[in-house]
Amino acid sequence: MSELWSDLVSCLDLSPSPSSDESETLLEGRNLHLAYRRVFGGQLLGQFVRAASAAAPDKAIKSLHAIFVREGRTDEPIRYRVRRHHAGRSFATVSVVAEQSGGVIATASISLHAEEQGPERQTVEPVPALLSAEHKVQWGLLPWETRATADLDDLGSAPPEFEFWMRTPDVAPELAPALVAYATDLTLIGTALRPLEGYAQSGNGTAFVSAVTSHTVWFHRPVRTDDWLLLRQHSPLLAHARAYGRGDILTEKGTLVASYAQEAMVRIPEQS
């Protein structure tokens, strides 16, 4: 088990803090120990999920929509102000504000749903066979096994599509939604850049500057991250210094368990 994996699981354990406002719950989360200049957005997404789950423990996360306001500082814990706006028999709605001493760094609106039975249907492309171990790839921010055939650091030109397999170590089922949200934040900007020859995901901060501005995850069915999952994504648009991408998460058997979408600022300097 890697040090980063243990660190991530620990970060998802939010600590309660006293609050002077009886209408809200105050939680605190620490940051990952990363050689990274700002708080990773995936960490915020995972902690948002955990904060909402603490506010409505009898329901499962249905959707999360996060807005990233400003960079978070890695040397300061994050305070999460959680407000429950509605808690009915079937649905609950929660808002979460993440803040540090410099002000708000991100906000989230989260919907939760009690389990219900009903007709089931899905329309998705078939899932290919699980890639063999020779296709293992390593991304510093994902502390678990990943496999892919395409290379997001390739500076050549390719369609704005990308998919990869992932599987975490054994983990408590209640952490799965937070880990799914965490994983969806890493590769959509790189997917959007694939058609641009000479640019790749690893060029952030040198060849271009990027920052996620908003991110949404929908949870369709219960999910386990310690089983193989396929993240299949596509970026239909790059315009006005913004990239838009979306993806689906499917099990090895082809069951659609979650979907996600992201908009990010992507500033590419004009070539002289």
HUDASUL-V363804 format. One record per helix or strand of 3 or more residues. SS is the DSSP state (h for helix, s for strand). FROM is the first residue (numbers start at 0). TO is the last residue. Records with the same first field share a line. If there is no record, write none. Layout:
BEGIN
SS->FROM-TO, FROM-TO
END
This chain:
BEGIN
h->2-10, 40-54, 132-134, 172-182, 187-192, 200-202
s->14-16, 23-28, 59-67, 77-86, 90-99, 102-112, 144-146, 160-166, 207-218, 228-238, 241-250, 255-266
END
